[in-house]
């Protein structure tokens, strides 16, 4: 089977989708699926570190930037995907998905789509009525083939699947959550290494936020909640670390909010972190938080839990299993609720913190690895190619055993 993945972009600063695509494709290497990854890149940038680097082909972007247009991509699809069994598209609103869906329809090659949360009602509305209207029009015109022409949609959570009814989608849906590579977090740096890199953290209780600085992430609630946390005498040593790239200038808004609330001494903005620095922060953090209004399925939350971190998150993260497992606290993106949850987690005794951290690790290890994801998606691919019913909750693919005659 030959599968070509098509992604908007693979730069680390683009948040979760590149890491999802990388993990998904890396886990399939060495199996019976031949892979290719087509994406777009700005001049001077490079794809995030993936094992599939040699199979990743980037096409230069042109204007308009928001469309991630790559004039050479259609030719690249003809060159690298003409013999594909299946196309796997990632995200919704950009030129790569439009070009790939158009190519697939013309070539008679089926495609599946992973929206990465971009088709949920909250995501469609989070930038206001005008933006919502534009997306609705796009789904009924240029983007119709991308979504409604897919053999199936692959989503991460039941909530995301249910949200598809808001756009009128009635086709097959498969639910396979994200995964992580456990070996990456098996041996974390000593927490003190973070003090050498960021001396401001020495002697502080640390709450870590590691995601894009973007409006849908709930920072407009987190920052005023943090003001109320650190104004408590018992938590006056606490530090909020904001580790993530500035998305479309929203970092300026975040900086303004920090200044308005007078908590500059209790917030450390360090921008995008990768590699060993990312692991140093995860090792050092006492609590992880993601107060999002809307997520697909957060990679950063999953990674923090794999490191045994107690998490404060919101229903928009679509991860109720974490609270059910006793690995974190889920609250509404409300200032008062965030404040109370953060206070409770920061004031946990060592035994409680250890127990919750262990519950987080066990949950991730049992259900959220890339090997498990890849095996389930292999089942989806086979169903699409064979034209058989596509299961909503696919089980790992098991290749049929050869008969005695075939074996001979």
C-alpha positions in Angstrom: 0.0 0.0 0.0 1.4 3.4 -1.0 0.1 6.3 1.2 1.0 10.0 0.6 0.4 12.4 3.5 -0.2 16.1 2.6 0.4 18.6 5.4 0.0 22.4 5.4 3.4 22.8 7.0 5.9 20.9 9.1 7.7 23.7 10.9 7.9 23.3 14.7 6.4 26.7 15.3 3.1 25.6 13.7 2.0 23.9 16.8 0.6 20.4 17.2 -0.3 19.3 13.6 3.3 18.9 12.5 4.1 16.8 15.5 1.0 14.7 14.9 1.9 14.1 11.2 5.5 13.3 12.2 4.5 10.8 14.9 1.9 9.2 12.7 4.2 8.7 9.8 7.3 7.7 11.8 5.3 4.9 13.5 4.4 3.4 10.1 8.0 3.1 8.9 9.1 -0.4 8.5 5.6 -1.9 7.9 3.8 -2.7 4.7 2.8 0.9 4.1 5.1 2.8 1.7 5.1 6.5 2.7 5.6 9.9 1.2 5.0 13.3 2.9 4.3 16.4 0.9 4.2 19.8 2.6 4.9 23.5 2.1 7.8 25.6 3.5 8.8 29.2 3.7 12.2 30.1 2.4 14.9 29.5 5.0 12.8 27.2 7.2 12.9 23.4 7.6 10.6 20.6 8.6 10.6 19.5 12.2 12.8 16.6 13.1 11.1 13.4 11.9 12.4 10.0 11.0 10.6 10.4 7.7 12.8 13.4 6.8 14.2 11.7 3.7 10.6 11.0 2.6 9.4 14.6 3.3 9.3 16.9 0.3 8.7 20.6 0.8 7.4 23.0 -1.8 8.1 26.8 -1.5 5.2 29.0 -0.4 4.1 32.1 -2.2 1.5 34.8 -1.4 -1.0 34.9 0.0 0.7 33.6 3.1 -2.6 32.7 5.0 -3.5 30.3 2.2 -0.1 28.5 2.4 -0.1 28.5 -1.4 2.6 26.5 -3.1 2.5 26.8 -6.9 4.7 23.8 -7.4 2.6 21.5 -5.3 0.1 20.3 -8.0 3.1 19.3 -10.1 4.6 17.6 -7.1 1.4 15.6 -6.6 1.5 14.4 -10.2 5.1 13.4 -9.7 5.0 11.8 -6.3 1.4 10.6 -5.8 0.3 9.3 -9.2 0.9 5.7 -8.1 -0.5 6.3 -4.6 -3.1 3.9 -3.2 -4.5 6.5 -0.8 -3.9 10.2 0.1 -4.1 11.3 3.8 -4.8 15.0 4.1 -4.1 17.0 7.3 -6.0 20.2 8.3 -8.7 21.9 6.2 -8.4 25.6 5.2 -5.3 25.8 3.0 -4.1 25.4 -0.5 -2.3 22.0 0.1 -5.6 20.3 1.0 -7.5 21.9 -1.9 -4.8 20.9 -4.4 -4.5 17.4 -3.0 -8.3 16.8 -3.0 -8.6 18.1 -6.5 -5.8 15.8 -7.6 -7.3 12.8 -5.8 -10.7 13.3 -7.5 -9.1 13.7 -10.9 -6.9 10.6 -10.5 -9.5 8.4 -8.9 -7.5 8.0 -5.7 -9.4 8.0 -2.5 -8.4 10.4 0.3 -9.1 10.6 4.0 -9.0 13.8 6.0 -7.7 14.5 9.5 -9.1 18.0 10.3 -7.0 18.4 13.6 -10.1 20.0 15.3 -10.6 22.6 12.6 -14.2 21.6 11.9 -15.6 21.8 15.4 -18.3 24.4 16.2 -16.0 26.3 18.6 -13.2 26.5 16.1 -15.4 27.7 13.3 -16.7 30.5 15.5 -13.7 31.5 17.6 -12.7 34.5 15.4 -16.2 36.0 15.1 -19.2 35.9 12.8 -17.4 37.2 9.7 -14.7 34.5 9.9 -17.4 31.9 10.5 -19.3 33.0 7.4 -16.2 32.8 5.3 -15.5 29.3 6.4 -19.1 28.2 5.8 -18.9 29.6 2.2 -15.6 27.8 1.7 -17.0 24.5 2.8 -19.8 24.8 0.2 -17.5 25.9 -2.6 -13.7 25.3 -3.0 -13.4 23.2 0.2 -16.4 21.0 -0.4 -14.3 18.4 -2.2 -11.7 18.4 0.7 -14.3 17.5 3.4 -17.3 16.0 1.7 -15.3 14.2 -0.9 -13.3 12.3 1.6 -13.7 8.6 2.0 -13.8 9.2 5.7 -12.9 11.8 8.4 -10.4 10.9 11.1 -10.9 12.7 14.3 -9.3 12.5 17.7 -12.3 12.5 20.1 -16.0 11.7 20.4 -16.7 15.4 20.9 -15.0 16.3 17.7 -17.0 13.6 15.9 -20.3 14.9 17.2 -19.4 18.4 16.2 -19.2 17.4 12.5 -23.0 17.5 12.3 -22.8 21.3 12.5 -21.4 21.4 9.0 -23.8 18.8 7.6 -21.2 16.0 7.3 -22.9 12.6 7.3 -20.1 10.4 6.0 -18.0 7.8 7.8 -16.0 9.0 10.8 -13.2 7.2 12.6 -12.1 8.1 16.1 -8.4 7.5 16.8 -6.7 9.8 19.4 -3.2 11.2 19.1 -0.2 9.4 20.4 3.3 10.1 21.6 6.7 8.4 21.4 7.2 7.2 24.9 10.9 6.8 24.6 11.3 10.5 24.1 10.2 11.0 27.7 11.7 8.0 29.3 14.7 9.8 30.7 14.1 13.4 31.6 16.8 15.9 32.5 17.4 16.8 36.1 15.0 19.6 37.1 18.0 21.7 38.1 19.1 21.9 34.5 16.2 24.3 33.9 17.7 26.7 36.6 20.9 26.9 34.6 19.0 27.8 31.5 16.4 30.0 33.2 17.7 31.3 36.6 14.4 33.0 37.3 12.9 29.6 38.1 15.2 28.9 41.0 13.2 28.4 44.2 9.9 29.0 42.5 6.8 26.8 42.1 6.3 26.5 38.4 3.1 26.2 36.3 3.9 25.5 32.7 1.9 26.5 29.6 3.5 25.1 26.4 1.5 25.9 23.4 1.0 28.6 20.8 0.1 32.1 22.1 -3.2 32.3 20.3 -6.7 33.6 21.1 -8.4 30.2 21.3 -5.9 29.0 24.0 -7.7 30.7 26.9 -4.8 33.0 27.9 -7.2 35.8 28.4 -8.7 33.8 31.3 -5.4 32.3 32.6 -3.6 35.6 33.1 -6.2 37.2 35.4 -6.6 33.9 37.2 -2.9 33.8 37.7 -3.0 37.3 39.3 -5.4 36.0 41.9 -3.2 32.9 42.5 0.1 34.8 43.2 -1.6 37.4 45.3 -2.1 34.7 47.9 0.7 34.9 50.4 1.2 31.2 50.4 1.8 31.2 46.6 3.7 34.4 46.2 6.7 32.4 44.9 4.8 30.9 42.0 5.9 31.4 38.4 3.9 30.9 35.2 6.0 29.9 32.3 4.6 30.7 28.8 6.5 28.6 26.3 5.2 28.9 22.8 5.4 30.8 19.6 3.7 34.1 19.0 0.7 33.2 16.7 -0.4 36.0 14.4 0.7 38.7 16.8 -1.3 37.5 19.8 1.8 37.6 21.9 1.5 41.4 22.0 -2.0 41.0 23.5 -0.6 38.5 26.1 2.2 41.0 27.0 -0.4 43.8 27.5 -2.6 41.6 29.7 0.4 40.7 31.9 1.2 44.4 32.3 -2.4 45.4 33.0 -2.6 42.8 35.8 0.8 43.8 37.2 2.2 40.2 37.3 5.4 40.7 35.3 7.4 39.3 38.2 5.4 36.1 38.2 5.3 35.3 34.4 8.2 34.2 32.2 7.7 34.3 28.5 10.4 32.3 26.7 8.9 31.7 23.2 9.1 28.4 21.3 11.1 25.7 22.9 12.2 22.5 21.3 14.5 19.5 21.9 16.3 19.4 25.3 14.9 22.7 26.4 11.4 21.4 26.1 12.3 18.4 28.2 14.0 20.6 30.8 10.8 22.6 31.3 8.6 19.5 31.5 10.9 18.1 34.1 11.0 21.3 36.1 7.2 22.0 36.1 5.1 21.4 39.2 1.8 21.7 37.3 0.9 21.9 33.6 -2.0 24.0 32.3 -3.9 24.3 29.1 -7.0 26.5 29.5 -8.2 26.3 25.8 -11.6 27.2 24.5 -11.1 24.8 21.6 -8.6 22.1 20.8 -8.5 19.1 18.5 -6.5 16.8 20.8 -3.6 18.5 22.6 -0.2 17.0 22.0 1.4 19.2 24.7 -1.1 18.0 27.3 -0.4 14.4 26.4 3.3 15.0 26.6 3.1 16.7 30.0 1.1 13.7 31.3 3.7 11.3 29.9 6.2 13.1 32.1 4.0 12.6 35.1 2.7 16.1 35.5 -0.5 17.1 37.2 -2.6 19.0 34.7 -5.2 21.7 34.9 -7.2 21.9 31.6 -10.6 22.7 30.2 -13.4 20.8 28.4 -12.3 22.3 25.2 -9.2 20.1 25.4 -11.5 17.1 24.8 -9.7 14.8 27.3 -12.2 13.9 30.0 -10.3 10.6 30.4 -7.5 12.4 32.2 -9.8 13.6 35.0 -11.5 10.2 35.1 -8.1 8.6 35.6 -7.3 10.9 38.5 -4.5 12.5 36.5 -5.7 16.1 36.4 -8.5 18.6 37.0 -10.8 19.7 34.3 -12.5 23.1 34.8 -14.4 25.6 32.6 -12.2 28.4 31.1 -13.4 30.7 33.9 -11.1 32.9 35.9 -12.4 31.7 39.3 -12.4 28.0 38.4 -8.9 28.2 36.9 -7.7 30.0 40.0 -9.1 27.4 42.4 -7.8 24.5 40.3 -4.3 26.0 40.1 -4.2 26.7 43.8 -5.3 23.2 44.6 -2.7 21.6 42.4 0.2 23.9 43.6 -0.7 23.1 47.2 -0.9 19.3 46.8 1.3 17.3 49.2 4.0 15.1 47.7 2.1 11.8 48.0 -1.0 13.2 46.2 1.2 14.8 43.5 3.1 11.5 43.0 -0.1 9.5 42.8 -1.7 11.8 40.2 1.5 11.9 38.2 1.7 8.1 38.1 -2.0 7.9 37.0 -1.1 10.3 34.1 1.8 8.2 33.0 -0.2 5.0 33.1 -3.0 6.4 31.1 -0.7 7.6 28.3 1.3 4.4 28.3 -1.8 2.2 28.0 -3.8 4.1 25.3 -1.9 6.9 23.7 1.2 5.7 21.8 2.0 6.2 18.2 2.4 2.5 17.6 -1.2 2.0 18.7 -2.4 4.9 16.5 -0.5 3.6 13.4 -1.9 0.1 13.8 -5.5 1.5 14.0 -5.0 3.8 11.0 -3.7 0.9 9.0 -7.1 -0.8 9.5 -8.8 2.4 8.2 -6.6 2.5 5.2 -7.3 -1.1 4.3 -11.1 -0.6 4.7 -11.0 2.4 2.4 -9.0 0.6 -0.3 -11.1 -2.5 -0.1 -14.4 -0.5 -0.1 -15.6 -2.2 3.1 -17.4 -0.6 6.1 -15.1 1.7 8.0 -15.4 1.2 11.8 -15.9 4.2 14.0 -13.5 2.8 16.6 -10.9 0.8 14.5 -8.9 -2.0 16.1 -5.2 -2.6 15.1 -4.8 -4.1 11.7 -3.7 -7.7 11.6 -2.5 -8.9 8.2 -4.2 -12.2 7.1 -2.1 -15.3 7.5 -1.1 -17.0 4.2 -2.8 -20.2 3.4 -0.7 -23.4 3.2 -0.7 -23.2 -0.5 0.4 -19.5 -0.4 3.1 -20.2 2.1 4.5 -22.9 0.0 
